Amino acid sequence: MKSTHGRVVHVESLADLDRRLAAGATSLSGWRVRALDLTERSDLLARCRVAGAAFLGCTFAPGDAERLLAEGALVLPTMAGAPLDTARADLYTAAELFGHGDYPDSLDARAYAWSQEPSTPETALAQALHDHAVDQALASWVTGRRLVGVMGGHALERGSEGYAAAAALGHALAGTGSCTVATGGGPGAMEAANLGARLARRSADDLTAALAGLARVPSYRPSIGAWARAALDVCAAHPDPAETLGIPTWHYGHEPPNVFATAIAKYFRNATREAVLLEVCDAGIVFLPGAAGTVQEVFQDACENYYADESSVAPMVLVGGSYWTETFPVWPLLRSLARGRHMEPHVHLVDTVEEAAALVVSNR
C-alpha cells in the first residue's frame, strides 16, 4: 500500500515518550500518541512543536488539550461504549478476535453486535476512527512486502475439492518466498488460501493432514466456535507459520474471519476494505470461482488496471475456464476491456491452480 503520509511514529508508553524527547525530539509531527496519561508532561509538551501530531485517547492536565488543538495537533478522546480500541496501532490476531471462551463472548462477536446497533454520530465517528487506525497499521505492515491476492467464494466448504485446490494455491504462492498471500479474510476459499500460505514452510503431506482434520467441521454453520476450534488446533500443531494477511469486514459479520491469517486488518466499512484489499495486492490477484462478491472484485480490479500506466498493472488470473466463460461469463467482457490496453498481456484464464501460481511467480 502506498502511503501519502510522512513517517509515522507510534508512541504507546510514557517511557518511550520520555526517551524520544530526551534524545532531542522537538517536533512531534507524524507522532501518534495513544492512551497515555500526560498530566505530568505539560512542560515537556510545551517545549515541542505539536502541529501534525495526533493524541488518541490520552489524558491531559487542565488546559493542555485545548492548547494542543490550537497549535495544530489532533486530540481525540476515548470513544465510550466502543467494544474495541478505536486508536489501535497494530493489526489484529486471531487470538485477539476469538479469545479463549465461547464465540458470542469474543471481541469479534461483540464488535459485530455493536456495529448492528442503530447508528449515532458517536458510533459512526468511532467506527471511522477505528478503520483509519487499521488503515495506518496496514500501511505499516505491508511496507517491504510484496502481496499476491487470492479471491474466491465464501461458501466453499472444508473437505471439498475446491477448498483443497485453494489451499494448494496458497501453499504454492507463499512457498516461493517471494510474496505474501492476502485474502478477504473470511471463510471458504479465503480461509483455504490463508491456510495453505500459513503452512508454506511445511510439506504437502502436512497440508493434506491439516485439510483432513478441518474436514470434520466443514462449515461455520451451525457453530462458529467449533469451526474456529478446529482451525486453531491446526495452528497449534504447526507453530512458526509463514506470514499471510486477511482483510475481512464486520459488514459481513455473520461470516467470521478465518484464523489462519497471521495478521488481520478488519474494517467496519466494506467499501474501504474492498478498495484496500485490491490496492495492497501489487503482485497480482488470482480469482477462484465465486459469486457476486468475487465478480465485483474482478471488475473493480479490472477498472484499476484499465486506467493504470504500464508500470502499475498487476496480473489478473482467473481460474476455471468453463466457470468464467459459462457459469459466470466474466472472461469475454474482461478480455474485451483489456484489448489494446497495457493490461492486455497481464489478464489470464487458466484451468488449474498450478497454472495460476506459475503465472504469478513468472511475473514477480
Secondary structure, DSSP 8 states (H G I E B T S, - for coil): ----S---EEE-SHHHHHHHHHTT--B-TTEEEES-B-TT-HHHHHTSB-TT-EEES-B--TTHHHHHHHTT-EEE---TT-SS-TT--S-B-HHHHH-SS-GGGSHHHHHHHHHTS---HHHHHHHHHHHHHHHHHHHHHHTT--EEEEE--TT--TTSHHHHHHHHHHHHHHHTSS-EEEE--SSTHHHHHHHHHHTTTS-HHHHHHHHHHHTTS--SSS-HHHHHHHHHHHHHHS-S---EEE--BGGGTTS---S--SEE--BS-HHHHHHHHHHH-TT-EEE-S-SHHHHHHHHHHHHHHHHS-GGG---EEEE-HHIIIIIS-HHHHHHHHHTTSTTGGGEEEESSHHHHHHHHHHT-
